[in-house]
């Protein structure tokens, strides 16, 4: 496989951007941005030159790049139809290498556009069935960045997004744009006032036989906390199946329903309303279901609107 010049890596950070904003069609990064080194997920990545051909292998990563005004650096993207309306127009002319983000694109698909960098929002994008090990990609001349709220082994928080924005601003030589975006995202998050009473919340991530939850280390847990809620499964630290019996026992005041392709929120809610064991659960009796698109629960520019949705749902 052809080695792509320009980038070398070594230790980690990550990103988590919350909120949105129009992206300008910027075709060049700042002057003399490289060489620079940034950290991502515990590894330091050195960029000998500013990346020119970037693949965003997840929707949330694409939105971060567009929010930084870096459309001109995109060589390929995925799931273009899932982009929030604010950025839909900005993607015109960018090659779509995969219609869906799940399953993630393979290494062959990503390499078909000759990238020198990949930015992703999901760890699975660097799994054995997708692009593979990040160190191997690095050896082949392709630097990688994972939005840091999804770095393995850490407790995600909204501030991770700001760190990612600043790191990418450094890589592409646009620190001013990065700081402007961080201020906007901080403003969106800061404008939301939490609900009162610390209502108990179950994050439902799909699964009818055995429900799954994202876990208290995931960004959605930080969003629930900022919204004034309390996660009913604090001991679950990563995506995991729990039991309906335990959900009933913990009796959530609200159920956050992650709206996903494999289980749309409307179907999930209809099931929970018809499932006998849940009939006396407060959230079901009071019809307090909070629908949040799954990408809104991920690091990127959507945290502000996700927080607003959750807070309003808890305040009902």
N, C-alpha and C positions, 0 to 999 in steps of 0.2 A: 504494500500500500504506500502511496506517495506520502512522503513526509512534508508537512507544511511548515515553512520557516516562520520565525518571529516571536514565539512565546515559550517561556520556560516556567515551571512551577515548583513550589516547595512547602507551604503551611497554611492556615485557613481562617475564614470569617464567614459572613453570610449576610443575607439581606432579608428584609421584611419591609415591604413598602405598603403603607396603608393610605388609601385615598386615591384621587384621580386628578386629572388636569390635562388640558390640551397639549399635544406634542407638536413641536415645530418640525418641519421637514429639514433637518440639518444633515448635510451630507459629509461634513468633515468634523473631526474632533479638534480639540484645542492644539495649538502649536507645541511641538517638543514635549508631548505628554510623557513619552517613554524615554529611557527605561524607568519603570516604576515597579514596586512590589506591594502587593496587598495580601492580607490573610483571609482565608476562607475555610471554615470547618477545621481549623487547627493546622492548616498547611499554608506556607507562604508561596505565593505565585509571583514569579518575576515576568514582567512583560518587557521584552527587549524593544518592541515597537508597538505602537497603538494598533489594536486589532482592526482589521479592515473587512473581514468576512465573518460575521457572527451568526450563529444559528441559535434561535430561542426555541428550546424543545418543550416548552409548556406555555400555556396562555398567560399565566401570571408573570412569567419572565418577559414575555413580549411586551406586556403593558408597562413594565418598569423601563425597558429600553426606549419605548415610545415616549414615555413621560419625561425622559431625559433628553428628548429631541434627537435620538440617534437612529432614526429610520434609515438613513443613508448607509449605516453600517450593517444592516441586516441582509445576509445572503439567503436566509431561509427561515421559515417559521412553521408552526403547526396550529391546527384547530382555529383557523382565522375567523370562523363564524362565531366562536365563543368570546371574542374580544368585546369588552364593554363598548357601548355606542360611542362614547367619547373618542375612542381611538379607531373605530372601524374605517374611517376614511383615510387614516394615516397608513394603513396597511396596503393601500392600492399600489400595485407594482412590485410588492415583495413576493418572492416565490414561496408557495405553500408546499412543503415537502411531505406533509402528512395531514389528512383531513381531520384526524382525531388525535388527541394527546394521550389517550389510553386505548390500547397499550402504547407505551412510549415508542418513539421512532428507533429503529435499529441503527447500528453504527454505519452500515452500508448506506442507509437512507440519508443520514446526517452528512456523511463524507461525500455524497453525490454532488454537493454544492461547494466542495473544497473550502471548508471553514478553517479559520485560525483560532476561533474561540467558540465555546458553547456556554450559554447561560440557561440555567434551568431552575424550576421551582420545586421539583420533586426528586427525592433520593433515588426512586426507582428508575429515573432516566439514566442513571449510571450503574444500573444493575446488569447482571450477566445476559439477560434477554433483551437488553436495550443497547446503550452505547458501551457498556462495560466499564472497567476500572478507570478512575480518573488519572491515576499515575501512568497507566498505559497510554492513555490519550495524550498526556503531557509528553511522554517520550516520543510520540509521533508528531509533536509540534503543535498540538491543539490544547490551549489552556481552557480551563473550565471554571465555572462559578455556580454555586448552588445557593439559592436564597437562604440565608443563614438561620432563619427560624426553623428550617427543616433539616439543619445539620444534625446527624445522629448524636444522641447522648446529651442533649441540652434542653433546658426549659425555655421554650419560645416566648418571646414578648414582642410587643409592637416596636419597641426601640431597635430590634434587630433589623427592621426594614430600613430605618434611617442609616444604620451602619452600612448596609448593602448599597444604598443609594450613594453614599459618600465614597465607598470603595470603587464602585463603577464610575463615578465622576472622576476619580483619580486616574483610573485605567484609561479613560477616553479623553482625559485632558479638559473636562468640563466641570471643574469643582464649583464654579459659580452657579451653574444650572442645578447641580446636585443640592447645594444649600438652599436654593429657592424652592426646589421640590420638597426637601425635608421640612422647611417652614410651612409649606402648604399642607403637607400630610399631618404635621403636628397640630396645625390649626383645626383640621377636620376632626381629629381625635379629641383634642382638648375642648371642642365646642359641645361635646356630648356630656350631659349630666346624668350620673347613674341613677337607676331606679332605687327606691327606698325599700327597706324591709328584708334585704338579702334573700330573695326568693330562691328556692332550690331548683336547679336546672339539670335536665338530662340531655346531653348531646347525643342525638341519635344519628349514627353514621351508616345506617342501613342494616338489613338482615331481619327477616321475619321469624325464622325459627329461633335464632339466637341474635339479639341485637348487638351491634358493634358501637363502640364509642371511640373518639379520637384520642382520648387520654389527657391527663392533666399537664403533660409536658407540651402539648400541641398549642398552636397559636389560638385556637378557638377557646381554650381554657382562659387565656389572658383576656380575650374579648368578653367572655362571660363575667369575669371578675370586674373588669372596668365598667361593665354595664350595671353592676350592682348585684349580680347573681352569685350563687354558690354551686359549684359543680358537685353533683351527688356521688361521683366516683373519683375522689381525690387520690385514692391509692392506685388507680390505673394510670400508669405513666407512659404508655404507648398504645397505639391502635390495637384494640382487643375486643373480643366478644365477651359480653356479660350474660346475665340471664334476666328474663322477664320477671321471674320471681323476686330477684333482688331490686329491680326497678320498682315493683309494686311496694316492696318493703320500705324503700327509701322515699317513696311518694313525692315525686317532683311537682313543684308548682307550675312549671313550664317545661315543654319539650322543644329543644332546638332541633329542627329537622333539616339535615343537610340535603339539599335538592341535587340529585345526581342522575346521570343518564340511566344507570342500571336500576335505579329505584327513584322515580320522580316523587317529589314531596306529596303530591295529591294522592298517589297510590299508597304511600307510607302512612299518611294521616287516615285515609279510609280504613286501612288495615287496623291501626291502633284503636280507632273508634269502634270497630266491630269485634275486637279481640276481647272476649269475656273477662279474662283475668285483670284487664286494665280498667274495667268500668268504674272502679271506685278511686282510681288515681286522680288526684286533684287536677292535674294538667288536662286530663282527658275529660273529666266532668265539666270543667270550666272552658273547654275548647281553647286552651292556651297553647297553641302550636306556633312556633316562630320559624318561618321558612327562610333559610339562608342559602343562596347558591353555593355549591361546594367550593368554587374558586374564591368566594368571598371569605372563606375560613382559612385561606392560605396566605402566606406572605406575599406582599405586592402592594399595589396602589389602592386596594379596595377596603382596607381596614376601617377607615372612617365611616363608610356607608354600612359596613357590616355591624359596627358598633352601634350606629344609630338604629338599625333594624332591630337588633337584640334588645336595646334599651327600651324602645317603644313597645316591643312585645312584652317585656317584663312589667311595664307600667300600666298595661291594659287592665 
